[in-house]
């Protein structure tokens, strides 16, 4: 094709415009003459040459020439690219041939060395077996490395103090609390639920507001371990102690108060032993029977709420994990205390007389219970402070400790426990005390028994969001464990201590809607049964006779001034049943909001409201000797309390 184009271009160049046309015109007639003998015709005149047409042809030629040169240049470039690709393909083919030859040589060599390859495969298999068998060692090494990392992190940011192999962990919180009560109870953040003022008292006519930091708490836990035993010691104090210097006038110098101080040893075979001042084993625990896992209502009030059974006291306890992480059995020996409540009134043949028994029952004819002369003299280690003629804090003289047993089971859902307590009460009775206070030689000791059965449960209704707790204790002589300060015993006409039947129960609902916010609700009740006696004879009868009523909650007891102020005084000084409660119940919602929680500690806000309804046993409202004017009254107290708390928890 290239030759044809060149010939055409050469022909056009030789024509030189109109020359070719002229030559063609001259040759034409000759050809005609030679071929034919016919008569010659006259030739037609030659057309005139158009210069514009010639110029167009030249321009077309130049354009065609330029286009042809461009196409030639493009063809040269494509040819160079194709040549380079061909060269690369040739090189790759040569390299591939060399590689194929090398592979064939290596295959041949391996086939010759097949025995060596077999030995190598055997050795590799043996090494693989060794690696598999040493996997446990590798895992242990990894665990050691991980533990080392943790230890290094702990050194950089320690969460405890380490001293001679003992880990010391400080704890507690600092609290700023506000308290408001609709009726004056003269209390800080610890309430006496069973002593809220009855309607007729002066305290029921005034409210109460306080700001306090006394509930701030400090603790220290010490932990050490050997190969077979883990040891722990724990001490905790707050500042709710009272002394003559504990006033709000200026310095607010409140005494530190011991809450807990005990030691514990936990053995690898499942046995645990602990001794010191600890929580009673009657309380519900969150995990097994572990110390410091006791369930406590999450409240600002340091007396918790009505119906919650608890005590902090000297105790030694032993427990055994009988099914790993499933079941535990425990037994404890705990410090006893006898709380007695006795009323006595002479009838003089007329109900409601103002004449009470003209001699002391407790601290008179009956000795040995708390705040009696027998237990306060001589004094060594216990207070002998008085309020008027009443001793305040001398403990009872007991014959034996309280005995507590507990069984705990934790199936796949929840925590459940059953517990029982046995108690022993003793008093010293002077049978002729009502006849003569100078002849007490006939005194003798009396012993009676009491006890109760309790249950406890913690149920995670919604995992990590809501728990429901139930705790209850019922029996005879269990009053000291209730938050209302209920009685254990009263006295019959012979001077014997008689355990009073009681029931303490609480239900709690604790929710955690968010990691920062908790909302809780608690409802509890305590009930103590009426236990009364009457006789014209017996231990306390006058020689001349006369009927009298004695015991707890007798309907003949005078309640004048309990429901309204006395006609003779604005103070309810004649209300006998002021401490003889029938039942006391409380409903108490609370909330906590964590402002911050981290390695530096935690800041937390709290608020609670409680409504308490206190009802005593009914009595009579008059001292009149006219039977028709005697009316039964049922003293009542209602208390509303609002508390707020701002706490900083130690990390």
Residue, then its C-alpha position, 0 to 999 in steps of 0.5 A: x500500500x505504501x508503494x501505491x501511495x508513493x507512485x500516485x504522489x509522484x505522478x501528481x508531482x510530475x503533472x505540475x499543474x496543467x502539463x499533463x492535460x496538454x500532453x493528453x490532448x496532443x496524443x489523442x488525435x494520433x491514436x484516432x488516425x491510426x485506428x480508423x480510416x474514416x473521414x477525419x472530423x474537425x477537433x473540438x476546441x480545448x477547454x480553458x484552464x481554471x486557475x482556481x481549480x488548480x489551486x484547490x487541487x494543490x491545497x488538497x495535495x498538501x493536506x493529503x501529504x500532511x495527513x500521510x506523514x502523520x499516519x506514517x509517524x503513528x505507524x512507526x511509534x506502534x511498530x516500536x512498541x510492538x518490537x519492545x513487547x516482542x523483546x520482553x516476551x522473548x526474555x520471559x520465555x527464555x527465563x521460563x525455560x531456565x526456571x523449568x530446567x532448574x525445577x526439573x533438576x531439583x526434582x531429580x535431586x530430591x528423588x535421589x535424596x528421598x530417604x533423607x526427606x523421609x527422615x526429615x519428615x519424621x524429625x518434624x513430626x517429633x518436634x511437632x509432638x514436643x510443641x504440642x506437649x509443651x503447650x501447657x508450659x507456654x500458657x503458664x509462661x504467658x500467664x507469668x508474663x501477664x501477671x508481671x504486667x499486672x504487677x508492674x501496673x500495680x507498682x505504677x499506680x498502687x491500689x493498696x499499701x504493701x508492708x512486709x507481705x501484708x496488703x493494707x487497703x484504706x477505705x471509707x468516706x467523708x460525708x456532709x449530711x442534711x437531716x429534716x424531721x417533721x417531729x423532733x427526735x433529737x437524733x443525728x443520722x441514726x434514728x430511734x424508730x421505736x421512740x418517735x414522739x407520740x402525738x401528745x408529747x411536746x417533741x411532736x409539736x416541733x420539727x428538727x433540722x441538722x447538718x452533720x458530718x458525724x457519719x463519716x467513716x474510716x476503715x482499714x483492711x489488712x490481707x496476707x496469704x500463705x499457700x493454704x490460708x488467706x488471712x484478713x483483718x478489718x477495722x472500721x470507725x465513725x464519729x457517732x459516739x456520744x460523750x459529755x463533750x458531744x454538743x453542737x454549741x461550738x466545737x462539735x467534738x464527737x467521739x470516734x465509735x468502733x463499728x467493726x474490728x475482727x480477724x479472719x482465716x480462710x483455708x483452702x479446704x473450705x473452712x473459715x474462722x473469724x473472731x472479733x466485733x463483727x456483724x451478726x451471722x443473722x444478717x443476710x450475706x451477698x456471697x456465701x457466709x463471707x465477712x464484709x459481704x453482708x447485705x445492708x439497705x443502701x440508705x443515708x440513715x445509719x439505723x437503716x430502716x424498720x424491719x431490718x434485723x442486725x447487730x454489730x457485736x463480739x462474735x466468733x464464727x466458723x463456716x464451711x463451704x460444703x458444695x463449691x460455690x453452691x452451699x455453705x454451713x455456718x455457726x457462730x457464738x455471739x455476745x448476748x444482751x437482754x433488753x427488758x421492758x416492764x410496766x406495772x400498775x395497781x388497780x385498786x379495784x378501779x381500772x386506770x388508777x394513777x397509782x403505779x407500783x410503788x417499787x421498782x420492778x427492774x433495778x429493784x425486785x428484778x436485777x441483772x438486766x441492763x441498767x440495773x444496780x447489779x450490772x453497774x456496780x462496780x463499774x469497769x469499762x462501761x458507762x454509769x451515766x444516768x438520765x434522772x434516776x435511770x442508768x443509760x448504758x450498763x449491759x445485762x449480766x448474761x449466763x451464756x452467749x447467743x448461738x446462731x446457725x446458718x445454711x446458705x445455698x446459691x443455685x444458678x439464680x439468686x442467693x437464699x439462706x435459713x438461719x436460727x438463733x438460740x438465746x438464754x436470759x437470766x435475772x436475779x429475783x428478790x421475792x420479798x422485795x415488795x414487803x421489805x427492801x431491807x431483807x434481800x437475803x432470799x434472792x435467787x437466779x432464774x433462767x429462761x430460753x428464747x430464740x427465733x428462725x429467719x430467712x433471707x434472699x437476694x434475687x437478681x430479677x433483672x441481671x445487673x439492673x434490679x435486685x429484690x431482697x427479703x429478710x425476716x426474723x420471727x421468734x421469742x426474745x429477738x427484739x434487740x436485733x430490730x431497729x425499733x429497739x424492741x424488747x426481748x423480755x418482760x416480767x411475770x408476777x413471779x419475777x421470771x423473765x418472759x420472752x416476748x414474741x416478735x416479728x421483723x421483716x423487710x423487703x427491698x427493691x434496688x435498681x441500677x438504671x444506669x451506671x451512675x444512677x441507683x434508685x431503691x425502695x425499702x418497706x419494713x415492719x416490726x411487731x411485738x406481742x402483748x404479754x401481760x399478767x394480773x394477780x392479787x398475790x405473788x411476788x409484788x403483792x402488798x401484805x394487805x393485798x390489791x390487784x395489779x397488772x404487770x408485763x408488756x402492753x397491758x390494756x389497763x396501763x395509763x395512756x393519759x397525755x399520749x394522744x394529747x397534752x395532759x390537762x395539767x401539763x403540756x408535757x406528757x409525763x404520765x404516758x406509760x406506754x411511750x415505749x411499749x410498741x405494738x408495731x412500727x413500719x416504715x416505707x423509704x425510697x432513696x436514690x444515689x447519683x455518682x458524679x465521678x468514679x475512678x482511681x482517684x475515688x468517687x463523688x456521690x450524691x444521695x437523697x432519701x425520704x421515709x414515712x414511719x408509722x408507730x402504734x403502741x398498745x392501747x391503754x386508758x385515758x383517765x385516772x378517774x375512779x368512775x368506771x363509766x368515764x374510762x376510755x380506751x386510747x391508741x397512742x400514735x406517732x407519724x414521722x417524716x424524714x428527708x435526708x441528703x448526703x454528699x460523699x467522697x469515697x476513698x479509692 
